[in-house]
Each structure stands twice: as structure tokens, then as C-alpha cells.
Amino acid sequence: MEMEKERKMKTGRTVLITGVGKGLGRALAVELATRGHTIIGCSRSQHNLDSLQTQLSSSNRNHNHLFFNADVSSDENVQQMARLVMDQKAVPDIIVNNAGTINKNNKLWEVPAEEFEEVMDTNVKGTANVLRHFIPLMIALKNAEGIIVNMSSGWGRSGAALVAPYCASKWAIEGLSKSVAKEVGQGMAVVALNPGVINTDMLNSCFGTSASLYQSPQSWALKAATLILNLTAADNGSSLTV
């Protein structure tokens, strides 16, 4: 059993990553695919999905990756994606709920209601939608084994001015993760993962040009992939940081 576990650490796992079209999701997908794992990804941008598919096809021998043009904030979209994944017999071993957005820097009372709702719909409801439709598949087909990583933030464990909606959404992810961790069966793990500070479009939205002073998504993915692949049931309920 230990040898089988070690083998799966190295290759042969199926990983669902939301928000795979750019930023951390894309970098993580490329890194995991390079290590021999199969990627299931979704994005709202078909163009980004097409370019990622081309990139992976040219650099990896495994062409069994699955990509879906889907918006995680839509329960209907996620439900359809889960059905298609089931049809392909590609139920994930690992889920990374990465899709996220942030509000433009503003005091809470100056953030339009629609913008606040978009942050909550993507960051919180989007994560819940994926859990709602994929946890039952993992339980049914993986013998109640599986790893779920919900992307949090340093701002999910502290507060910051001008990004109150984002902070609130990531505090919600921390609480959601700890609660769902108590609901899944033995052998599974649900964790909240603070990725750290990385030079992405979202960081640029907050920090402006100084975002370029921080590590790239590609550098981050080297460390994040190793951490995620080494998660076990013993990590269930943890709040971790890359």
C-alpha cells in the first residue's frame, strides 16, 4: 500500500483546477501536467482554454486532459461539468478550487453592490458549487478518498483596507473548509490554502506596479504542486500556506 501511495505521488493522479485559464490556476495546471498528472480544468475564457490545451499538448505526452468553458458561480454550469466528468470516468483525486476575483480598491461603502456580489458569487458560491457536485462523485468512486484544496488568502486570516469584499470572501472560505472537513468521510481531506503573495492580475489590481516585485505564478507552482501532491487525510481541516 505504501508503494502504491508513493507511485501515485509521482504520477497518475487526476486533478480538477478551477480558474485554469490564467494566473495561479494555469501555472499549477502546467506544472502538474509536466509531472505526469491529468488535468481537468475550467475557465470562463474559451480562448485561454484553447491556448492552455495547445501548450499542454505540445509539451506533454498525456493528451487526456479535459477542459470546460464554465463559470463556477453558475450552479448549472458546474452541475453539467460534473456530469461530463462522470461520463468520461475522470472523477478527480484532487480538487483545487482556485477560481477567484477581487474588487477594485475601494472603501466598502463605495463598492457597488454588483461588484460585491460578483466577488461572493465567484469566491464563495463558486467553491460551494464545486463541492456540492464533486464531493459525492469522489465519495462514490474513490472509496471516500480525495483531497480538496480551497484557495484562501493571507487576507482570509487578517483584514486589509480597500478590499473588504475580498477579505470577507476568503474568511468565508476558511470557515467553509473547516466545516466541510467535519462532514466528509474518513480518508478525505479538505484544506484552506493561502498561496502567499504572487505577481498575478489580482495582485496588480491591489498593488499596482509593485506587484512585479513578487514571485511569478510559475515559481509559485513548483512549490504549490509539491505541497498539494503530498497532502493526506491527516491534513483534513488544516489552514495551510505555500
Accessible surface in RSA format (square Angstrom, percent):
REM  Atomic radii and reference values for relative SASA: ProtOr
REM  Chains: A
REM  Algorithm: Lee & Richards
REM  Probe-radius: 1.40
REM  Slices: 20
REM RES _ NUM      All-atoms   Total-Side   Main-Chain    Non-polar    All polar
REM                ABS   REL    ABS   REL    ABS   REL    ABS   REL    ABS   REL
RES MET A   1   202.37 104.8 153.00 101.3  49.36 117.5 118.83 101.0  83.54 110.7
RES GLU A   2   130.61  75.0 125.13  94.7   5.48  13.0  66.05 127.7  64.56  52.7
RES MET A   3   167.74  86.9 159.02 105.2   8.72  20.8 121.08 102.9  46.67  61.8
RES GLU A   4    85.85  49.3  81.56  61.7   4.29  10.2  47.12  91.1  38.73  31.6
RES LYS A   5    94.72  46.2  88.16  54.1   6.56  15.6  55.77  50.2  38.95  41.5
RES GLU A   6    90.09  51.7  89.08  67.4   1.01   2.4  34.48  66.7  55.61  45.4
RES ARG A   7   115.31  48.4 110.72  56.4   4.59  10.9  64.96  88.8  50.35  30.5
RES LYS A   8    64.59  31.5  64.59  39.6   0.00   0.0  30.49  27.4  34.10  36.3
RES MET A   9    34.76  18.0  28.33  18.8   6.43  15.3  28.19  24.0   6.57   8.7
RES LYS A  10   135.04  65.9 120.52  73.9  14.52  34.6  75.85  68.3  59.20  63.1
RES THR A  11    56.13  39.9  56.13  56.9   0.00   0.0  41.95  56.3  14.18  21.4
RES GLY A  12    46.30  57.1   0.00   N/A  46.30  57.1  25.21  69.2  21.09  47.2
RES ARG A  13    27.58  11.6  27.36  13.9   0.22   0.5   1.04   1.4  26.54  16.1
RES THR A  14    23.20  16.5  23.20  23.5   0.00   0.0   0.28   0.4  22.92  34.7
RES VAL A  15     0.00   0.0   0.00   0.0   0.00   0.0   0.00   0.0   0.00   0.0
RES LEU A  16     0.00   0.0   0.00   0.0   0.00   0.0   0.00   0.0   0.00   0.0
RES ILE A  17     0.00   0.0   0.00   0.0   0.00   0.0   0.00   0.0   0.00   0.0
RES THR A  18     1.95   1.4   1.95   2.0   0.00   0.0   0.16   0.2   1.79   2.7
RES GLY A  19    21.27  26.2   0.00   N/A  21.27  26.2  16.77  46.0   4.50  10.1
RES VAL A  20     0.00   0.0   0.00   0.0   0.00   0.0   0.00   0.0   0.00   0.0
RES GLY A  21     3.74   4.6   0.00   N/A   3.74   4.6   1.25   3.4   2.50   5.6
RES LYS A  22   124.46  60.7 120.41  73.9   4.05   9.6  77.85  70.1  46.60  49.6
RES GLY A  23    28.55  35.2   0.00   N/A  28.55  35.2  17.17  47.1  11.38  25.5
RES LEU A  24    25.64  14.3  21.54  15.4   4.10  10.3  21.77  15.3   3.87  10.4
RES GLY A  25     0.94   1.2   0.00   N/A   0.94   1.2   0.92   2.5   0.02   0.0
RES ARG A  26    50.89  21.4  50.89  25.9   0.00   0.0  24.30  33.2  26.58  16.1
RES ALA A  27     7.27   6.7   0.27   0.4   7.00  15.9   4.66   6.6   2.61   6.9
RES LEU A  28     0.51   0.3   0.51   0.4   0.00   0.0   0.51   0.4   0.00   0.0
RES ALA A  29     0.00   0.0   0.00   0.0   0.00   0.0   0.00   0.0   0.00   0.0
RES VAL A  30    34.87  22.9  34.87  31.6   0.00   0.0  34.87  30.3   0.00   0.0
RES GLU A  31    28.25  16.2  27.34  20.7   0.91   2.2   2.62   5.1  25.64  20.9
RES LEU A  32     0.00   0.0   0.00   0.0   0.00   0.0   0.00   0.0   0.00   0.0
RES ALA A  33     2.92   2.7   0.00   0.0   2.92   6.6   0.00   0.0   2.92   7.7
RES THR A  34    91.08  64.8  67.15  68.1  23.92  57.0  56.38  75.7  34.69  52.4
RES ARG A  35    73.77  31.0  56.02  28.6  17.76  42.3  37.86  51.7  35.91  21.8
RES GLY A  36    30.16  37.2   0.00   N/A  30.16  37.2  22.13  60.7   8.03  18.0
RES HIS A  37     0.33   0.2   0.21   0.1   0.12   0.3   0.00   0.0   0.33   0.4
RES THR A  38    26.61  18.9  26.61  27.0   0.00   0.0   9.84  13.2  16.77  25.3
RES ILE A  39     0.00   0.0   0.00   0.0   0.00   0.0   0.00   0.0   0.00   0.0
RES ILE A  40     0.18   0.1   0.18   0.1   0.00   0.0   0.18   0.1   0.00   0.0
RES GLY A  41     0.00   0.0   0.00   N/A   0.00   0.0   0.00   0.0   0.00   0.0
RES CYS A  42     0.87   0.7   0.87   1.0   0.00   0.0   0.00   0.0   0.87   0.9
RES SER A  43    12.79  10.8   8.55  11.4   4.24   9.8   4.58   9.8   8.21  11.5
RES ARG A  44   143.36  60.2 117.98  60.1  25.38  60.4  42.55  58.1 100.81  61.1
RES SER A  45    38.12  32.2  30.97  41.3   7.15  16.5  29.24  62.3   8.88  12.4
RES GLN A  46    85.01  47.5  80.43  58.8   4.58  10.9  45.30  96.4  39.71  30.1
RES HIS A  47   140.31  76.7 133.80  93.0   6.51  16.7  89.88  92.6  50.43  58.7
RES ASN A  48    35.80  24.7  35.80  34.6   0.00   0.0   0.29   0.7  35.52  34.3
RES LEU A  49     3.19   1.8   2.52   1.8   0.67   1.7   2.80   2.0   0.39   1.0
RES ASP A  50    74.66  52.3  71.17  70.8   3.48   8.2  28.50  67.1  46.16  46.0
RES SER A  51    41.57  35.1  32.16  42.9   9.42  21.7  34.13  72.7   7.45  10.4
RES LEU A  52     0.00   0.0   0.00   0.0   0.00   0.0   0.00   0.0   0.00   0.0
RES GLN A  53    59.29  33.2  59.29  43.3   0.00   0.0  36.59  77.9  22.70  17.2
RES THR A  54    92.29  65.6  87.64  88.9   4.65  11.1  65.63  88.1  26.67  40.3
RES GLN A  55    70.71  39.5  65.07  47.6   5.65  13.4  30.16  64.2  40.56  30.8
RES LEU A  56     0.00   0.0   0.00   0.0   0.00   0.0   0.00   0.0   0.00   0.0
RES SER A  57    41.16  34.8  30.01  40.0  11.15  25.7  22.55  48.0  18.61  26.1
RES SER A  58    96.67  81.7  52.57  70.2  44.10 101.6  48.79 103.9  47.88  67.1
RES SER A  59    76.92  65.0  40.53  54.1  36.39  83.8  47.90 102.0  29.02  40.7
RES ASN A  60    19.46  13.4   8.95   8.6  10.52  25.3   9.49  22.9   9.97   9.6
RES ARG A  61   239.15 100.4 210.24 107.2  28.91  68.8  88.35 120.7 150.80  91.4
RES ASN A  62    39.39  27.2  29.81  28.8   9.57  23.1  27.33  65.8  12.06  11.7
RES HIS A  63   107.55  58.8  85.54  59.5  22.00  56.3  59.48  61.3  48.07  55.9
RES ASN A  64   110.34  76.1  98.06  94.8  12.28  29.6  23.39  56.3  86.94  84.0
RES HIS A  65    10.99   6.0   1.00   0.7   9.99  25.5   0.97   1.0  10.02  11.7
RES LEU A  66    40.17  22.4  39.12  28.0   1.05   2.7  40.17  28.2   0.00   0.0
RES PHE A  67    37.38  18.7   8.21   5.1  29.17  75.9   8.21   5.0  29.17  83.5
RES PHE A  68    28.73  14.4  25.60  15.9   3.13   8.2  28.73  17.4   0.00   0.0
RES ASN A  69    84.69  58.4  52.99  51.2  31.70  76.3  14.97  36.0  69.72  67.4
RES ALA A  70     8.17   7.5   4.58   7.1   3.59   8.2   6.16   8.7   2.01   5.3
RES ASP A  71    38.91  27.3  37.89  37.7   1.02   2.4  11.74  27.6  27.17  27.1
RES VAL A  72     8.97   5.9   7.41   6.7   1.56   3.8   7.41   6.4   1.56   4.2
RES SER A  73    36.79  31.1  18.46  24.6  18.33  42.2   2.19   4.7  34.60  48.5
RES SER A  74    36.05  30.5  28.11  37.5   7.94  18.3  26.87  57.2   9.18  12.9
RES ASP A  75    58.64  41.1  53.52  53.3   5.12  12.1  26.98  63.5  31.66  31.6
RES GLU A  76   132.92  76.3 127.35  96.3   5.57  13.3  43.28  83.7  89.64  73.2
RES ASN A  77    55.87  38.5  50.40  48.7   5.48  13.2   5.18  12.5  50.69  49.0
RES VAL A  78     0.00   0.0   0.00   0.0   0.00   0.0   0.00   0.0   0.00   0.0
RES GLN A  79    63.75  35.6  63.66  46.5   0.09   0.2   4.52   9.6  59.23  44.9
RES GLN A  80    84.81  47.4  84.41  61.7   0.41   1.0  36.62  77.9  48.20  36.6
RES MET A  81     2.93   1.5   1.25   0.8   1.69   4.0   2.60   2.2   0.33   0.4
RES ALA A  82     6.82   6.3   6.43   9.9   0.39   0.9   6.68   9.4   0.14   0.4
RES ARG A  83   134.36  56.4 129.73  66.1   4.63  11.0  49.46  67.6  84.90  51.5
RES LEU A  84    67.32  37.5  67.08  48.0   0.24   0.6  67.13  47.1   0.19   0.5
RES VAL A  85     0.00   0.0   0.00   0.0   0.00   0.0   0.00   0.0   0.00   0.0
RES MET A  86    76.38  39.6  70.79  46.8   5.60  13.3  70.53  60.0   5.86   7.8
RES ASP A  87   102.89  72.1  76.76  76.4  26.14  61.8  27.18  64.0  75.71  75.5
RES GLN A  88   112.74  63.0  89.92  65.7  22.82  54.3  10.13  21.6 102.61  77.8
RES LYS A  89   182.49  89.0 152.05  93.3  30.45  72.5 109.91  98.9  72.58  77.3
RES ALA A  90    19.03  17.5  13.24  20.4   5.79  13.2  19.03  26.8   0.00   0.0
RES VAL A  91     6.38   4.2   2.47   2.2   3.91   9.4   2.47   2.1   3.91  10.6
RES PRO A  92     0.00   0.0   0.00   0.0   0.00   0.0   0.00   0.0   0.00   0.0
RES ASP A  93    14.69  10.3  12.90  12.8   1.79   4.2   6.40  15.1   8.29   8.3
RES ILE A  94     0.00   0.0   0.00   0.0   0.00   0.0   0.00   0.0   0.00   0.0
RES ILE A  95     0.00   0.0   0.00   0.0   0.00   0.0   0.00   0.0   0.00   0.0
RES VAL A  96     0.00   0.0   0.00   0.0   0.00   0.0   0.00   0.0   0.00   0.0
RES ASN A  97     6.28   4.3   2.67   2.6   3.62   8.7   2.00   4.8   4.28   4.1
RES ASN A  98    21.61  14.9  12.78  12.4   8.83  21.3   0.23   0.6  21.38  20.7
RES ALA A  99    19.83  18.2  11.61  17.9   8.23  18.7  13.78  19.4   6.05  16.0
RES GLY A 100    29.52  36.4   0.00   N/A  29.52  36.4   1.08   3.0  28.44  63.7
RES THR A 101    25.95  18.5  24.81  25.1   1.15   2.7   4.65   6.2  21.30  32.2
RES ILE A 102    23.51  13.4   7.90   5.9  15.60  37.6   7.90   5.7  15.60  42.3
RES ASN A 103     0.10   0.1   0.00   0.0   0.10   0.3   0.10   0.3   0.00   0.0
RES LYS A 104   153.25  74.8 152.01  93.3   1.24   3.0  94.77  85.3  58.48  62.3
RES ASN A 105    60.00  41.4  39.67  38.3  20.33  48.9  16.45  39.6  43.55  42.1
RES ASN A 106    47.63  32.8  45.41  43.9   2.21   5.3   2.50   6.0  45.13  43.6
RES LYS A 107   104.54  51.0 100.71  61.8   3.83   9.1  49.35  44.4  55.20  58.8
RES LEU A 108    91.85  51.2  83.67  59.9   8.18  20.6  83.67  58.8   8.18  22.0
RES TRP A 109   196.64  78.9 158.20  76.6  38.44  90.3 153.22  81.7  43.41  70.4
RES GLU A 110    94.41  54.2  74.53  56.4  19.88  47.3  32.00  61.9  62.40  51.0
RES VAL A 111    15.12   9.9   0.92   0.8  14.21  34.2   1.16   1.0  13.96  37.9
RES PRO A 112    69.35  50.5  57.09  52.0  12.25  44.5  69.27  57.2   0.08   0.5
RES ALA A 113    65.26  60.0  52.47  81.0  12.79  29.1  58.54  82.4   6.72  17.8
RES GLU A 114   126.31  72.5 120.31  91.0   6.00  14.3  65.24 126.2  61.07  49.9
RES GLU A 115    32.84  18.9  29.23  22.1   3.61   8.6  20.86  40.3  11.98   9.8
RES PHE A 116    68.06  34.0  68.06  42.2   0.00   0.0  68.06  41.3   0.00   0.0
RES GLU A 117    97.31  55.9  95.92  72.6   1.39   3.3  31.67  61.3  65.64  53.6
RES GLU A 118    81.30  46.7  76.84  58.1   4.46  10.6  27.87  53.9  53.43  43.6
RES VAL A 119     1.89   1.2   1.89   1.7   0.00   0.0   1.89   1.6   0.00   0.0
RES MET A 120    37.27  19.3  37.27  24.7   0.00   0.0  28.31  24.1   8.96  11.9
RES ASP A 121    44.16  30.9  44.16  44.0   0.00   0.0   8.00  18.8  36.16  36.1
RES THR A 122     9.61   6.8   9.03   9.2   0.58   1.4   6.66   8.9   2.95   4.5
RES ASN A 123     1.14   0.8   0.00   0.0   1.14   2.7   0.15   0.4   0.99   1.0
RES VAL A 124    32.60  21.5  32.60  29.5   0.00   0.0  32.60  28.3   0.00   0.0
RES LYS A 125   117.07  57.1 115.82  71.1   1.25   3.0  69.76  62.8  47.31  50.4
RES GLY A 126     0.65   0.8   0.00   N/A   0.65   0.8   0.58   1.6   0.06   0.1
RES THR A 127     8.18   5.8   6.09   6.2   2.09   5.0   0.94   1.3   7.25  11.0
RES ALA A 128    26.15  24.0  22.95  35.4   3.20   7.3  23.99  33.8   2.17   5.7
RES ASN A 129     8.85   6.1   8.85   8.6   0.00   0.0   0.00   0.0   8.85   8.6
RES VAL A 130     0.34   0.2   0.34   0.3   0.00   0.0   0.34   0.3   0.00   0.0
RES LEU A 131    10.83   6.0   8.81   6.3   2.02   5.1   9.06   6.4   1.77   4.8
RES ARG A 132   128.09  53.8 107.73  54.9  20.36  48.5  57.14  78.1  70.95  43.0
RES HIS A 133    30.15  16.5  22.98  16.0   7.17  18.3  13.03  13.4  17.12  19.9
RES PHE A 134     0.00   0.0   0.00   0.0   0.00   0.0   0.00   0.0   0.00   0.0
RES ILE A 135    21.25  12.1  21.25  15.8   0.00   0.0  21.25  15.3   0.00   0.0
RES PRO A 136    72.36  52.7  64.92  59.2   7.44  27.1  68.61  56.6   3.76  23.3
RES LEU A 137    28.81  16.0  28.81  20.6   0.00   0.0  28.81  20.2   0.00   0.0
RES MET A 138     0.00   0.0   0.00   0.0   0.00   0.0   0.00   0.0   0.00   0.0
RES ILE A 139    77.47  44.1  70.53  52.5   6.95  16.7  70.53  50.8   6.95  18.9
RES ALA A 140    75.02  69.0  39.34  60.7  35.67  81.2  49.00  69.0  26.02  68.9
RES LEU A 141    94.77  52.8  65.39  46.8  29.38  73.9  68.57  48.2  26.20  70.5
RES LYS A 142    60.05  29.3  52.61  32.3   7.44  17.7  22.41  20.2  37.64  40.1
RES ASN A 143   133.05  91.8 111.44 107.7  21.61  52.0  21.40  51.5 111.65 107.9
RES ALA A 144    25.61  23.6  25.38  39.2   0.23   0.5  25.38  35.7   0.23   0.6
RES GLU A 145   106.08  60.9 105.41  79.7   0.67   1.6  24.79  48.0  81.29  66.4
RES GLY A 146     8.38  10.3   0.00   N/A   8.38  10.3   5.22  14.3   3.15   7.1
RES ILE A 147     8.77   5.0   8.77   6.5   0.00   0.0   8.77   6.3   0.00   0.0
RES ILE A 148     0.00   0.0   0.00   0.0   0.00   0.0   0.00   0.0   0.00   0.0
RES VAL A 149     0.00   0.0   0.00   0.0   0.00   0.0   0.00   0.0   0.00   0.0
RES ASN A 150     0.09   0.1   0.09   0.1   0.00   0.0   0.09   0.2   0.00   0.0
RES MET A 151     8.63   4.5   6.60   4.4   2.03   4.8   6.60   5.6   2.03   2.7
RES SER A 152     1.80   1.5   0.00   0.0   1.80   4.1   0.00   0.0   1.80   2.5
RES SER A 153    13.22  11.2  12.48  16.7   0.73   1.7   2.59   5.5  10.63  14.9
RES GLY A 154    32.13  39.6   0.00   N/A  32.13  39.6  25.82  70.8   6.31  14.1
RES TRP A 155    62.03  24.9  61.63  29.8   0.40   0.9  41.01  21.9  21.02  34.1
RES GLY A 156     1.17   1.4   0.00   N/A   1.17   1.4   0.00   0.0   1.17   2.6
RES ARG A 157    82.91  34.8  56.59  28.8  26.32  62.7  48.70  66.6  34.22  20.7
RES SER A 158    51.96  43.9  44.55  59.5   7.41  17.1  42.83  91.2   9.14  12.8
RES GLY A 159    63.84  78.7   0.00   N/A  63.84  78.7  30.89  84.8  32.95  73.8
RES ALA A 160    32.58  30.0  12.40  19.1  20.18  45.9  22.47  31.6  10.11  26.8
RES ALA A 161    89.92  82.7  58.34  90.0  31.58  71.8  69.24  97.5  20.68  54.8
RES LEU A 162    73.30  40.8  67.00  47.9   6.31  15.9  67.37  47.3   5.93  16.0
RES VAL A 163     2.58   1.7   2.58   2.3   0.00   0.0   2.58   2.2   0.00   0.0
RES ALA A 164    37.00  34.0  32.06  49.5   4.94  11.2  35.67  50.2   1.33   3.5
RES PRO A 165     0.08   0.1   0.00   0.0   0.08   0.3   0.08   0.1   0.00   0.0
RES TYR A 166    17.30   8.1  17.30   9.8   0.00   0.0   3.55   2.7  13.74  16.9
RES CYS A 167     9.58   7.2   9.58  10.7   0.00   0.0   9.45  23.9   0.14   0.1
RES ALA A 168    44.49  40.9  32.17  49.6  12.32  28.0  39.49  55.6   5.00  13.2
RES SER A 169     0.00   0.0   0.00   0.0   0.00   0.0   0.00   0.0   0.00   0.0
RES LYS A 170     9.05   4.4   9.05   5.6   0.00   0.0   0.78   0.7   8.27   8.8
RES TRP A 171   134.36  53.9 127.89  61.9   6.46  15.2 123.03  65.6  11.32  18.4
RES ALA A 172    39.60  36.4  24.16  37.3  15.44  35.1  36.52  51.4   3.09   8.2
RES ILE A 173     0.91   0.5   0.91   0.7   0.00   0.0   0.91   0.7   0.00   0.0
RES GLU A 174    15.04   8.6  15.04  11.4   0.00   0.0  11.72  22.7   3.32   2.7
RES GLY A 175    37.06  45.7   0.00   N/A  37.06  45.7  36.10  99.1   0.96   2.1
RES LEU A 176    48.16  26.8  41.29  29.5   6.87  17.3  45.65  32.1   2.51   6.8
RES SER A 177     1.47   1.2   1.47   2.0   0.00   0.0   1.47   3.1   0.00   0.0
RES LYS A 178    92.60  45.2  91.14  55.9   1.45   3.5  71.33  64.2  21.27  22.7
RES SER A 179    59.89  50.6  54.67  73.0   5.21  12.0  26.52  56.5  33.37  46.7
RES VAL A 180    16.60  10.9  16.60  15.0   0.00   0.0  16.60  14.4   0.00   0.0
RES ALA A 181     6.02   5.5   2.81   4.3   3.21   7.3   2.91   4.1   3.11   8.2
RES LYS A 182   180.42  88.0 142.93  87.7  37.50  89.3  98.00  88.2  82.42  87.8
RES GLU A 183   133.44  76.6  97.34  73.6  36.11  86.0  42.78  82.7  90.66  74.0
RES VAL A 184    18.55  12.2   2.18   2.0  16.38  39.5   3.80   3.3  14.76  40.0
RES GLY A 185    32.09  39.6   0.00   N/A  32.09  39.6  28.08  77.1   4.01   9.0
RES GLN A 186   180.90 101.2 149.92 109.6  30.97  73.7  63.12 134.4 117.78  89.3
RES GLY A 187    27.66  34.1   0.00   N/A  27.66  34.1  17.81  48.9   9.85  22.1
RES MET A 188     2.74   1.4   0.00   0.0   2.74   6.5   0.00   0.0   2.74   3.6
RES ALA A 189     0.00   0.0   0.00   0.0   0.00   0.0   0.00   0.0   0.00   0.0
RES VAL A 190     0.00   0.0   0.00   0.0   0.00   0.0   0.00   0.0   0.00   0.0
RES VAL A 191     0.09   0.1   0.09   0.1   0.00   0.0   0.09   0.1   0.00   0.0
RES ALA A 192     0.46   0.4   0.46   0.7   0.00   0.0   0.46   0.6   0.00   0.0
RES LEU A 193     0.14   0.1   0.14   0.1   0.00   0.0   0.14   0.1   0.00   0.0
RES ASN A 194    18.16  12.5  18.16  17.5   0.00   0.0   0.00   0.0  18.16  17.6
RES PRO A 195    14.69  10.7  14.19  12.9   0.51   1.8  14.19  11.7   0.51   3.1
RES GLY A 196    30.17  37.2   0.00   N/A  30.17  37.2  16.27  44.6  13.90  31.1
RES VAL A 197    70.58  46.4  60.27  54.6  10.31  24.8  62.56  54.4   8.03  21.8
RES ILE A 198     7.31   4.2   3.08   2.3   4.24  10.2   3.08   2.2   4.24  11.5
RES ASN A 199    52.61  36.3  45.57  44.0   7.04  17.0   0.39   0.9  52.23  50.5
RES THR A 200    24.78  17.6  16.30  16.5   8.48  20.2  18.24  24.5   6.55   9.9
RES ASP A 201    96.85  67.8  86.23  85.8  10.62  25.1  30.20  71.1  66.65  66.5
RES MET A 202    64.72  33.5  62.14  41.1   2.59   6.2  64.31  54.7   0.41   0.5
RES LEU A 203    22.49  12.5  19.18  13.7   3.31   8.3  21.58  15.2   0.92   2.5
RES ASN A 204    79.52  54.8  75.07  72.5   4.45  10.7   9.46  22.8  70.06  67.7
RES SER A 205    49.93  42.2  22.85  30.5  27.07  62.4  25.62  54.6  24.31  34.1
RES CYS A 206    22.02  16.7   4.26   4.8  17.76  41.7   2.67   6.8  19.34  20.9
RES PHE A 207    72.52  36.3  51.61  32.0  20.91  54.4  59.13  35.9  13.39  38.3
RES GLY A 208    31.33  38.6   0.00   N/A  31.33  38.6  29.58  81.2   1.75   3.9
RES THR A 209   127.19  90.5 115.58 117.2  11.61  27.7  88.72 119.2  38.47  58.2
RES SER A 210    46.73  39.5  41.22  55.0   5.51  12.7  36.31  77.3  10.42  14.6
RES ALA A 211     1.31   1.2   1.31   2.0   0.00   0.0   1.31   1.8   0.00   0.0
RES SER A 212    80.25  67.8  56.91  75.9  23.34  53.8  38.40  81.8  41.86  58.6
RES LEU A 213   148.37  82.6 112.90  80.8  35.47  89.2 117.31  82.4  31.07  83.6
RES TYR A 214    90.38  42.2  77.42  44.1  12.96  33.7  42.76  32.1  47.62  58.7
RES GLN A 215    59.41  33.2  42.27  30.9  17.14  40.8  33.58  71.5  25.82  19.6
RES SER A 216    42.16  35.6  37.86  50.5   4.30   9.9  32.12  68.4  10.04  14.1
RES PRO A 217    17.35  12.6  17.35  15.8   0.00   0.0  17.35  14.3   0.00   0.0
RES GLN A 218   118.44  66.2 112.77  82.4   5.67  13.5  61.17 130.2  57.27  43.4
RES SER A 219    52.86  44.7  49.11  65.5   3.76   8.7  19.08  40.6  33.78  47.3
RES TRP A 220     0.17   0.1   0.17   0.1   0.00   0.0   0.17   0.1   0.00   0.0
RES ALA A 221     1.29   1.2   1.29   2.0   0.00   0.0   1.29   1.8   0.00   0.0
RES LEU A 222    99.74  55.5  96.03  68.7   3.72   9.3  96.35  67.7   3.39   9.1
RES LYS A 223   110.84  54.1 101.77  62.4   9.07  21.6  73.65  66.3  37.19  39.6
RES ALA A 224     0.00   0.0   0.00   0.0   0.00   0.0   0.00   0.0   0.00   0.0
RES ALA A 225     0.00   0.0   0.00   0.0   0.00   0.0   0.00   0.0   0.00   0.0
RES THR A 226    64.18  45.6  63.61  64.5   0.57   1.4  53.02  71.2  11.16  16.9
RES LEU A 227    45.90  25.6  36.66  26.2   9.24  23.2  43.81  30.8   2.10   5.6
RES ILE A 228     0.07   0.0   0.00   0.0   0.07   0.2   0.00   0.0   0.07   0.2
RES LEU A 229     6.43   3.6   6.43   4.6   0.00   0.0   6.43   4.5   0.00   0.0
RES ASN A 230    81.14  56.0  68.36  66.1  12.77  30.8  23.55  56.7  57.59  55.7
RES LEU A 231     9.63   5.4   6.33   4.5   3.30   8.3   6.48   4.6   3.15   8.5
RES THR A 232    38.18  27.2  34.39  34.9   3.79   9.0  29.75  40.0   8.44  12.8
RES ALA A 233    43.85  40.3  30.73  47.4  13.13  29.9  31.01  43.7  12.84  34.0
RES ALA A 234    98.40  90.5  55.36  85.4  43.05  97.9  68.00  95.8  30.40  80.5
RES ASP A 235    36.31  25.4  35.83  35.7   0.48   1.1   0.53   1.2  35.78  35.7
RES ASN A 236    54.80  37.8  32.26  31.2  22.54  54.3   8.01  19.3  46.79  45.2
RES GLY A 237    20.53  25.3   0.00   N/A  20.53  25.3  13.70  37.6   6.83  15.3
RES SER A 238    34.79  29.4  25.88  34.5   8.91  20.5  12.94  27.6  21.85  30.6
RES SER A 239    42.22  35.7  16.84  22.5  25.37  58.5  16.06  34.2  26.15  36.6
RES LEU A 240    44.54  24.8  41.62  29.8   2.92   7.3  44.54  31.3   0.00   0.0
RES THR A 241    72.90  51.8  50.81  51.5  22.09  52.7  40.05  53.8  32.85  49.7
RES VAL A 242    44.05  29.0   2.80   2.5  41.25  99.4  22.75  19.8  21.30  57.8
END  Absolute sums over single chains surface
CHAIN  1 A    11462.4       9311.5       2151.0       6398.3       5064.2
END  Absolute sums over all chains
TOTAL         11462.4       9311.5       2151.0       6398.3       5064.2
